[in-house]
């Protein structure tokens, strides 16, 4: 009869994949070189990208525990553009329609869990960074601004916190052997340190985006699986 230790050794290890949604969509648009996205194709591409991590594991067998996708519900209120004074119903914008449909497609995927935060409505408009630079340099004047040169100011709330809490919870409950984080900044470092101290194999997928050199010391590996177009390859 096989021993318990042998049985456990023969079992596949578990992988949890955590996706920073705002980062994913920004990089995805850049990699597919498209300003307009199809929600079905985007969800399928995300799913395939995540599963590719399991297929490319070398020397070990990993099963998917779950894919956690973190983002915010889209903004749906009405506001007035300060340049044209026209009313904008954000619930009728293409971005809103895409996000709602994209989230619905993700809900249909097996082993995908949505972790949705909220958008903090700061109730003000700001000038886009590139236009602010032109204003400060004197290249343009305030009167030169158009309705497309400003954007409503809101920020994500609770997304980074949910990522950190889930990493800690998954780690301390010993639910997986490996965590793969699809993200691009250093906000995850404290949670990654905890996971690695507890013996979790912690990998980062920045979707081919460069990361700061000092981040390498806080991860166990760096690997991107999204299929690049030729012009994107280094």
C-alpha atoms as one frame of an Amber mdcrd trajectory, in Angstrom:
protein
   0.000   0.000   0.000   1.391   3.424  -0.864   2.170   5.624   2.055   0.416
   8.942   2.647   3.668  10.750   1.863   3.929   9.025  -1.531   0.280   9.772
  -2.279   0.797  13.459  -1.538   3.887  13.565  -3.719   1.923  12.128  -6.649
  -0.806  14.761  -6.349  -0.662  17.723  -8.682   0.169  21.022  -7.081  -2.317
  23.905  -7.072  -1.899  27.306  -8.714  -3.899  30.470  -8.052  -3.725  33.206
 -10.702  -4.495  36.772  -9.617  -5.123  39.416 -12.284  -4.977  43.183 -11.767
  -7.776  44.046 -14.196  -6.850  47.675 -14.838  -3.278  46.660 -15.657  -4.392
  43.720 -17.806  -6.713  45.800 -19.999  -4.125  48.538 -20.485  -1.429  46.065
 -21.536  -3.896  44.022 -23.585  -4.896  47.074 -25.639  -1.231  47.795 -26.252
  -0.372  44.224 -27.224  -3.317  43.727 -29.592  -2.952  47.321 -30.801  -6.644
  48.134 -30.665  -8.593  50.959 -29.022 -11.878  49.058 -29.229 -12.129  45.612
 -27.668 -14.554  42.745 -28.059 -15.631  41.455 -24.612 -15.882  37.815 -25.696
 -12.466  37.749 -27.375 -10.862  39.649 -24.494 -12.234  37.193 -21.941 -11.114
  34.223 -24.041  -7.630  35.691 -24.496  -7.304  36.276 -20.751  -8.436  32.717
 -20.038  -5.962  31.276 -22.561  -3.117  33.419 -21.226  -3.729  32.168 -17.688
  -3.973  28.499 -18.662  -0.770  28.799 -20.672   1.064  29.270 -17.379  -0.018
  25.776 -16.315   1.019  24.266 -19.647   4.494  25.789 -19.473   5.372  24.657
 -15.946   8.606  22.675 -16.180   9.282  19.554 -14.159   6.142  19.867 -12.021
   2.425  19.373 -12.526   0.064  22.182 -11.554  -3.724  22.273 -11.503  -5.698
  25.510 -11.554  -7.125  26.394  -8.159  -8.862  29.560  -9.350  -8.391  32.722
 -11.403  -9.147  35.874  -9.403  -9.885  38.982 -11.468  -9.746  42.368  -9.696
 -11.338  45.513 -11.082 -14.053  48.085 -10.395 -17.614  48.348 -11.580 -17.748
  50.964 -14.355 -18.819  54.521 -13.621 -22.489  55.071 -14.501 -23.429  58.591
 -13.372 -24.064  61.687 -15.493 -21.650  64.622 -15.600 -21.212  67.806 -17.639
 -18.088  68.334 -19.729 -16.518  71.638 -18.526 -15.431  72.625 -22.044 -18.655
  72.076 -23.979 -21.078  71.957 -21.007 -22.682  68.930 -22.648 -24.163  66.246
 -20.397 -22.436  62.875 -20.529 -24.218  59.725 -19.426 -21.332  57.397 -18.568
 -23.690  54.396 -18.476 -24.171  54.780 -22.228 -20.497  55.041 -23.180 -18.704
  52.306 -25.135 -16.317  51.775 -22.216 -19.209  51.105 -19.837 -20.866  48.694
 -22.263 -17.596  46.834 -22.789 -16.831  46.450 -19.088 -20.309  45.179 -18.229
 -20.213  42.644 -21.070 -16.607  41.651 -20.275 -17.415  40.980 -16.620 -20.392
  38.877 -17.706 -18.151  36.803 -19.972 -15.693  36.252 -17.129 -18.524  35.078
 -14.868 -19.250  32.326 -17.381 -15.699  30.988 -17.214 -14.994  27.998 -15.013
 -12.937  28.684 -11.901 -12.974  32.486 -12.386 -13.854  34.690  -9.416 -14.515
  38.423  -9.806 -13.260  40.674  -7.017 -14.852  44.058  -7.694 -13.944  47.257
  -5.913 -15.547  50.671  -6.341 -14.671  53.878  -8.149 -14.105  56.898  -5.948
 -16.029  59.791  -7.483 -13.962  62.930  -6.844 -16.599  65.073  -8.575 -14.160
  67.029 -10.720 -12.609  67.090 -14.172  -8.886  67.231 -14.867  -6.829  68.141
 -17.911  -5.135  65.141 -19.498  -1.392  64.915 -18.714  -0.190  65.490 -22.287
  -2.274  68.663 -22.540  -1.101  69.855 -19.116   2.461  69.580 -20.400   1.593
  71.636 -23.478  -0.121  74.272 -21.314   2.883  74.588 -18.993   5.271  74.900
 -21.930   3.141  77.610 -23.516   2.463  75.528 -26.624  -1.288  75.982 -26.136
  -3.632  78.182 -24.121  -6.663  77.299 -22.003  -8.890  78.507 -24.827  -7.349
  75.885 -27.113  -8.622  72.950 -25.047 -11.320  70.724 -26.532 -13.803  68.366
 -24.890 -11.424  65.454 -25.532  -8.578  67.137 -23.616 -10.229  66.665 -20.219
 -11.313  63.584 -18.282 -13.478  62.967 -15.272 -11.375  62.263 -12.192 -12.045
  59.049 -10.312  -9.824  56.381  -8.822 -10.124  52.721  -7.897 -10.769  51.833
  -4.278 -10.198  48.502  -2.522  -8.667  46.727  -5.558  -5.065  46.603  -4.285
  -6.336  45.792  -0.797  -8.371  42.849  -2.124  -5.331  41.504  -3.997  -3.160
  41.715  -0.885  -5.782  40.153   1.362  -6.398  37.276  -1.037  -2.680  36.534
  -1.337  -2.417  36.455   2.451  -5.568  34.357   2.901  -4.673  31.812   0.213
  -1.163  31.540   1.626  -2.040  31.152   5.306  -4.830  28.663   4.554  -2.350
  26.684   2.421  -4.839  26.448  -0.425  -2.198  26.504  -3.174   1.455  25.779
  -3.821   1.957  28.540  -6.367   0.624  32.045  -6.948   0.932  33.817 -10.294
   0.234  37.551 -10.222  -0.527  39.416 -13.438   0.333  42.999 -12.544   2.934
  45.667 -13.148   3.674  47.677 -10.013   5.295  47.143  -6.630   2.138  47.346
  -4.489   2.155  43.571  -4.200   5.607  43.340  -2.555   4.492  43.005   1.113
   2.034  40.239   0.216   4.614  38.518  -1.986   7.098  38.502   0.894   4.533
  36.806   3.136   3.738  34.181   0.509   7.398  33.366  -0.109   8.164  33.115
   3.615   5.363  30.540   3.867   6.856  28.462   1.057   4.647  29.601  -1.836
   6.219  29.734  -5.298   5.426  33.326  -6.320   5.629  34.264 -10.009   4.999
  37.615 -11.706   3.575  38.031 -15.204   3.925  41.698 -16.304   2.717  40.923
 -19.843   6.105  41.818 -21.288   6.127  45.185 -19.509   9.505  46.095 -17.936
   9.620  45.987 -14.132  11.924  47.733 -11.685  15.175  45.799 -11.068  14.655
  45.660  -7.294  11.364  43.755  -7.725  13.229  40.624  -8.777  14.293  39.968
  -5.189  10.656  39.679  -4.093   9.505  37.084  -6.638  10.510  33.533  -7.539
  10.218  34.005 -11.268   9.215  36.319 -14.080   7.272  34.904 -16.992   4.850
  36.377 -19.551   2.670  34.083 -21.656   0.572  36.431 -23.796   1.368  35.813
 -27.446   3.054  38.912 -28.809   2.691  40.291 -32.260   5.998  40.561 -34.110
   6.306  44.305 -33.658   5.943  43.887 -29.873   8.737  41.329 -29.509  12.121
  42.480 -28.276
